[in-house]
Each structure stands twice: as structure tokens, then as C-alpha cells.
Amino acid sequence: MKAAGGAKAYYFELPPWARPTRNADGTTTPAVRDGRRLSITSQPLGSDLAAAITKGEALNQVLATWRTGEGGATLAKGTVGWLFAWYREQDRFKKNAAKTRADYRKLMDMLAAFEPKAGSAPLGQRMANRVDAGVADKLYKKLRERGERQATYAMQVCRLVWTWAARHHRVTGVKENPFAGMGLKSTAAKGNRATTRPEYDLYRATAREMGYQSMATAAALAFECCQRVWDVFGFEDAEGVEHRGIAWSGYSPGDQISLVQSKTGNAVVLPLMIDVAGEGVHLYPDLEAELARTPIVGDTIVVEERSGKKYKERRMSSVHRAICDNAGLPKDMTFTGFRHGGITEVGSVSADVRPISGHATLDVTRIYNKATADKAREIAAARRAHVIKLGEDLSEDRSEHVD
């Protein structure tokens, strides 16, 4: 980096997974792992190369020790921090998808470092068997100050951990679950808003104008196929276990496109055309139009124009926001909203969205797959008719306002 006056200077920057979390109130919380807070931050190293190397190596050592836990304080058995670490070693936790495990870890680390009262001992140092309903209710109330969505999710994770701990009470010392019966909502009051079809159309057109055909295609895969964000973009699995991304090899123009949800492992094949009175009718013309415009670079469909490789999450987020701003779309329009919009649209013509979204575990037998494909075809046809009817209604509304 360049210092003031143009002189060369050096800087130590923490990796994304070790950076502090910015809270809703503007404060930051240091990264936590197994109840241990990271004591260092990103910082300048000065302009002297030798001194910068020495200081940088020392900081890297602190980071490595914190990450691995080597040389750190041993978690006292029976504490909340110990209980979280114990749960993460259970098959019940390990069987979850990598994204789910990463989300659970993040919440557990946040909870372990959480101070119920300013200056008090972190929750992770408290004995887990002494966390009662009163403590759980107070914890939920404090966390709601940071946001309803995170607070609800945190309580749900605690409920899972304490339920399993109570089942193994001879090991954990936990006999009751104080997080049961809290009356939590299954979803927070405010989540990702479903994107409407007009917003989806405007977004794709703007993305193409800005030179981001990849983002227009990604939006189509999320909206039309009801795919999760990380499956559309093929974001790297933090543990290097799951294969993500939608491949060209699974796409047959005018025939079908195959998808696999990494979260559930469900295989979904969407038919792209049906025969009506001897004439082929395209079920997803907008999707196929975007795919036809997309250059083929390797087998992964969605790749970034400037690198020819998969998007990084931060890069995708910044490009998405630039497109929304350029198009004058709402500030609360998230990329996840495309999937919600697609599912909402499917829900208007069918009570069962699973053959499209892949929510339920699917039997991979030939008979069941055929039944699923037939159901997906019926849903797609009804959805296409619904979209055409919406377009006709919009055209009629516009004509009524023309003098």
C-alpha cells in the first residue's frame, strides 16, 4: 500500500473469517472461536520492510494459535463454551451441510463471547447446567436488541444443543432444556423480501447493460429455478467438502436443466418444454434467453466476467448492489429475494413447491423421479400461464390509462 507522500508502507489485514462483526448499533464484536476472542486487529506495519516482516510474523502466529486453539486455555468441562465444543464433535452436528455447520459455529461463538451484563463473565464461561429458563429469556431479550432474526436463530440453535445435551446428561451434566417452550416464531418477522417479476425483469436488463450478463443469468437461475444463492454462484464450501454450482453439462437447451441443492442433496430436473397440440411450448423462456447470451467458460454456468472464475461472496454482493442502485431498485432487495420471488410465484399456482425448490428429500428411484418430473412439468406449465396472464393484465392496465 502507499502511505502519505507516496512512500511504500505495509499493512496486516485479517482474513474475512477472522474480522470483527459490525453490530446494528455501529459497534464491533471481535471474532470468536470456541469461546476465545481474537485479540488482534488489522493494523499498519510501518514502512520499514524488516520490521514489518517481524511484526507480521508475530501477528500471524497469534492468529494461528487462536484458530487452532493450540496453547490456548482449556475450556472447563460443563461450561457453555465446552458444551458447544462437545456438540460440534457429535455426529448429529457433523451430518449437517457445511453451510449449516458454519452458521451454527458462528452463532455458538457469538453466544460464548456474549456478556449478559456489561463487564460480566461471557456466557461461554458459565456452567451449562445452571442456565435456566430465566437466563434463556433474558438472553433472548438482550439479543433481540441486535435484531429479531439473529435472536430467534440463536435460540433455536441453543434449543438443539441443550436437547442433545440433556439426552447425554451423564456426560454433559445438563438435565433440562431451558430453551424449549419459548414460543419462538419459526421465522423472524422481517426477512428477505420476495422480489417481484417486474423487479426481476428490470434487474436483468440493467445487469446486461452494465456488462454483467453473469448476474442476469444468476438472477434467472434463482428466480425461475428457485435456487439458493450459494448453489447459483457455486460459492466455495468453507470445508472443501460440497460441490456447488450449476453446470453446463446438466443443461440441454429446449429439453431440461438438472440442479442439485447442496443444502439438502436433492436432485431436481426441470423440464424446459412441453408439447401442446403438436407444438413445443417453452416453459422458461426468460431463463433460456439468459443462458443463450451467456458465454461458456468451463463447465460452471455462472462465472465472473473479469476473471472467468466463480464469484466471491463479497464481490457478488458489491456487484448486486451496484446493479440495484443503477436500476433504482429498492435498497432491501437481496439476491436471496429472487428465490423467494420464484417460490412465491410457484405458490400462486401450486401448494407444493418441492418439485421445483428441492426442499424435501427426494427418493432417487426411477419411478419417483419420473413422478417428480411430471409434477415439475405441471407446475411449470401452470406458472407459465400465470406469468402470461399477469403480462396481459399489466398491458390492459396501461391501456386504460392512455388517452
Secondary structure, DSSP 8 states (H G I E B T S, - for coil): -B-GGG-B-EEE---GGGS-EE-TTS-EE--EETTEE-----EEEES-HHHHHHHHHHHHHHHHHHHH-TTS----TTBHHHHHHHHTTSHHHHTS-HHHHHHHHHHHHHHHH--SSTTS--GGGSBGGG--HHHHHHHHHHHHTT-HHHHHHHHHHHHHHHHHHHHTHHHH-----TTTT----SS-SS------HHHHHHHHHHHHHTT-HHHHHHHHHHHHH---HHHHHT---TTS----S-BGGGEETTTEEEEE-TTT--EEEEE-EEEETTEEEES-HHHHHHHHHS---SSBS---TTTSS---HHHHHHHHHHHHHHHT--TT--THHHHHHHHHHHHTT-S--HHHH--S----SHHHHHHHHHHHHHHHHHHHHHHHHHHHHHHHHHHHT--
